[in-house]
Amino acid sequence: MKIDEFREDRLTQLDILRGITCLWIVLFHYTARFNFYDNQPLCWHINLPFAYDVVHLFFIISGFVIFMMLEKTKRPFDFLVSRFSRLFPMFWLTILGASTLIFWFKIPDSALVTLRTGLINATMVPSFFNVQYIDGVYWTLEIEFVFYAIMFSIVMFRSLRHTNVIMSILLVISCAIVQMVRMKIMREELIWSYLKIARYLPWFCLGIASYQFYKTKRLTVGCVFLAAMALLSSLFIVDTGWYQRFVNIGVMVLFLIVLFYKPQPFMRPFVFLGAISYPFYLIHQNIGYVFITHIYTITKNVNFSIFLAIIFVISIASFLMLFVERPLTRFIRNAYKSFRKPALKTTPPLTEHKLLTMN
């Protein structure tokens, strides 16, 4: 990876997947989930289900992208700065915005906003400290954070070439943890705090295996073994019946289809949504609920209020991406570039993948 500009491989297919996933989750929160928000009126007759399962696409994409980045990164600290600059400034800004909304509009089922809860949420792992998320959508960031820590540890011990073996062992441990919870040997609370990654690690592993296959265009023994372990683990971990297993397989198939499908012009809106997906995802819930509730008092049409909310949140996310997220990311990375020592050995330029805008 060219650390001079901290550019990350950005495939159009991944942006399409990000866009589809983010829009699906937003529509779920504004339709099916909105019915549970402060006894609001019923929404569209067609409510999008399976949002929890679609979130798994985010984890697959992260496995794909993070392993791709690490393969092309010489300094482990480059990875830390890259992830920090990409995630935390925007995250801290949205914590401030969410706290203001909760305090001002008294949003139901939200965390008590105090300086302590705000600072602990800023770590991105509040459940480690038994603190509620200020915004419910932050739970996925905690999972991502733990996965980054695992991958960083692998790189620090110079074991990236053994990733498939290490992740396979962790998958076995994850299944053992889930089974111990089922048998009441381990408390459920541990799964939802320190051991939460156990339920979601298979999806990251599928992303890693997918990248290996995408890069080489052939099925290696290690790639197939990791993919098989991840698939079996994901099916074992499911607690909600066979239909859920079919949904999980469907999510995997969707990822592979889009990954190897040549993007078409009609997919450009999803590419755009993928580009703004991080701020879009972070801000959509609380802002959307407040906006829909207040616009509904004027329009008396919840469906139209939802449509306006989507347009409103996309506009804000676009502004944040262009004038906050990218400038802050670039500033931090350039500052790091100025202070770090010159590399003893530079990496060759990327040629295998199409590079688009900064991730």
N, C-alpha and C positions, 0 to 999 in steps of 0.2 A: 504494500500500500504506500502511496506517495504521501508521507507524513507532512511534507512541506505545505500541502494544501488540505491535509486530512480528508481527502476525498474518499468516499466509500463507494464500492460497487453498487450501482443502483439499476436493477433490471426493471424494465417497463412492466413485465409480468408481475413482479412483486408489488409495484405500486397499484396495479389493478386489483390484486388480492387485498392489499391494505384498504383500498377504497371500498371494495365490496364489503369487507368485514366491518369497517367503521360505520358505513351507512346502515348496514343490517342492525348493528347494535343500537344506533341512534333511533331507528324506526321502532325497534323493540321497546326501548325506554319510553318513547313518545306514544306508543299505542298500547300494547299488552301490559307493560309495566305501569303506565300512567294511570291506569284504572285503580291502582293501589295507592296512588299519591293523594293523600288528604281527601279521600272520598270524592274524587273528581268524576265528571260524567263519563259515560262509555265513549270510546273512540271509534275508529273505523271498525266495520264489521269484520274486516280481515286484519288480524293481528299477527305479526311475525313471531313465530316460536323459535326455539333452539338458539337463542342468543348466547347462552352459556357455552354451547358447543361451538358456535362460530368463533368465539373468542380463542378457541384452540388454534385457529388459523394464525392469529398473532404470534403464538408461541412457536409454531412451525416456521414462520417467516424469520423469527428471531434466531432460531437454531441455524437456519440457512445462512443468514447474513453475518451473524457473529463468528461462526466458524470460517466463513469466507474472509472476513476481516483479519482474524488472527493468523490465518495462513500467510497473509501478506504484511504482517506487522513484525518488525524486528525488535522493538523495545516494548516490554509489557506496559510500561508507564504511558506509552503512546495510546494504548487501548483505553486506559483509565481516563485520560484527558479527553479522548474522543467521545467516550460514553458520557462522561460528566457534562461536557459542553453541550452535548446533544439533548440530554434529558433534564438536568437539574434546574437551569435558569428558567426554562418554560414552566417546569413543575412548580417551582417556588412562586412564580407569578400567579399561577392558577390557584394555588393554596390561598394566597392573599385574596384573590377574587372570590373564591368559594366561601371563605370565612366571612367576607363582607356581605355576600348574599344571604348566608344563613343567619347572620346577626340582624340584618336589616329586615328581611322578609319572614323570619321565623319558619324556615323550611322544615316540614315534619320529618321525623326519623333521622335527623342529622346529628352529628356529634356536637357536644357542648363546646362552643368555640372559646378557648382560652389561650393565653400565651403558651402554656405548657403543651396543649394538644396541637397547636400550630407548629411549634418547634419539633415535637416528636414526629408529626406527620411529614415534616420537611426532610427527615431521614429516609423517607420512602419505605420504611419498614415499621410502621406504628404498632402492628399487632405483636411484634417482638417485645414491646413495652406495655402490652395489654391496653392499648389506646385505640379507640374507634377511628376509622377513616373519616376525614372531614367530608370527602365526597366518595360515595360508594364505588365509583369506577377505579379508584386508586388501587384496589386489591390486585389487579393484574400487574401493576408496576412493581409491587412487592415480589411477585413471582419472578418477573424479569430480573430484578435486582439480584436475587439469590442465584439465578442461572448465570448471570455475569460473574458473580463471585466464584462459582464453580469453574467456569472457563478460565478466569484469570489465574486461579490456583494451578490449573493444568499447565498454563503457559509459564508461570513462574517456576515450576519444577521441570520445565523443558520437556514436557511429555505430550505435546500436541499430536505427535505421530501415534501415540497410544490412546488417542481420544476414544476410539470405538471400544476398546477393551475397558477403559475406565468407566465410560458411560454405561456399558452393559452391566458392569458390576453394580453401579449405582441404581440401575433399573431393578436388579434383583433385590437390592436393599429396600427400594421404594415399595415393591410388592410385599416384602416381608413386613414393612411398617404398616401398610394398609391392612394386611391380614391380622396383625397383632391388635389393631384397633377394632376390627370386627370381632375378635375373640375376647375383647375386653382386657387384654393384657396391657395395652397402652391406652392412655386417656385420649379421647377425641380432641380435646383442646390443643394437644401438642401438634396434631395434624394441621390445625388452622392457625398455627403460629410458626414455631421453629421448623416443623417438618412439612409445611404446606407444599413445598416443591415436590414431595413424593407423589402427589396425585397428578402432577402436570409434566413431570420430567419426560415421559414418553413422547410428548409432542415436540419438545426441543430436539430430542434425539432423531425423530423423523425428519426434522429440518436439516440436521447435520448430514444424515444419510442421503437426503435429497440433493444437497449441494455436491456431495462426493460423486453421485451419479451424474448430475448435471455437468460437472466439471470434466469428467473423464469420458462421458457418454458410454460407459460400460459398467456392468455389474461386477464389482470386485467382491471377494469373499467377506472382507471387513464391512463393506457397505451393506451387503445383503444380510449379514448376521446382525448388525445394529438395527436395521429396519425391521427385521423379524422380531427381535427382542422388544423393540419399541411397540410394535403392533400387538404382540401378545400381552405385553404389560398393560397397554391401554385398555384392552378388552378385559383383563383380569381385574383392573382397578374399578371398572364401572360397577355401580351399585344399584342401578335403576332398571335393570331388565335388558332383555335381548334387543328391544327396539333401539335402546341407547347405543348398543354396539354397532348396529347398522348405521346410525347417525354418525358415529365416530369414523367408520369406514368411508362414509360419504364425504366427510370433511377432508380426509386424506386424498381421496380420488379427485375432489375439486381442486385441491392444491396442485396435484400433479398435472391435471388437465390444463389449468391456466399457465403453469410454469412452462410447459412445452408447447403451448399454443401460440401461434404467431399473433401478436396484438393487431386488432383491426381498428379502423378509424372510429367506429361507434363506441369504442371503449375509452375514448379520450376523457370523458367525464370522470371515469373511475381512476384514471391516471392522475387527474387533478385532485380528486378526493384523497388519493394515496399520498400526494405531496403535502397536503395539509392535515393528514390523518392524526398526527400527534396532538396539536392544539385542538383539533376538532373533537377528538376523543376526550381530552381532559376537561373541556369546558361545557360539553353538550348537556350534561344531565341537570345540574342546578339552574344554569341559565335558561335552559329549555323549559323546565317545569315552571319557573317564575314567569317567563314570557308567555307560555301557553295559558296559564291561569289568568293573567291580567288581560290578555287580548281576548280571551273567551268572554270576559265580562262585557266587552264591547261588541264583539261579533255574534255572540250566542251560538257559534258554530265551532265545535271543537276540532273538526277535521281541517277547516280553514285556518284555525289558530295553529294547529300542528304544522301545516304547510308553511305558514309565515315564520314559525320558529326555526324550521330547518334552514330556510333562506337566511334568517338573521344569524344563526350560529355559524353557518358556512362563511358568511361575510366577516364575522369577527375572527374566525379561525384563519381566514386568508390574510387578514390584516396582521394578525399576530405572527403568522409564518413569514411574511415579507418584511415586516418592520421591527420585529422583536426576536423571534426564534433564530432566524438566519444571521442577523447582525451580531447578536450575542454569541452565537456559536462560533462565528468567524473571529470575533474579537478574542475570545478565550484561546482558541487554537493558535492564532497568530502570536498572542502573548506567550504561550508555551513554546512556540517555535523560536521566539527571540531569546528565551532563557535557557533552553535545553542545550546540551553539548552537541556538537556536530556528530553525526553518525560515522562510525568507522567504516561502514560498508553500506552503500545505498542499495535499495531494492530496485529491480527493473520495473519499467512502467507497465501498467496493466494493459493487456491486449486481448484477454479472453472474453471480457464482458463489456457491454456498452455502458459507458459512464454517463449518467445524466446529472442533474443538479445534486447538491449536497444532501445527504440523507438527513 
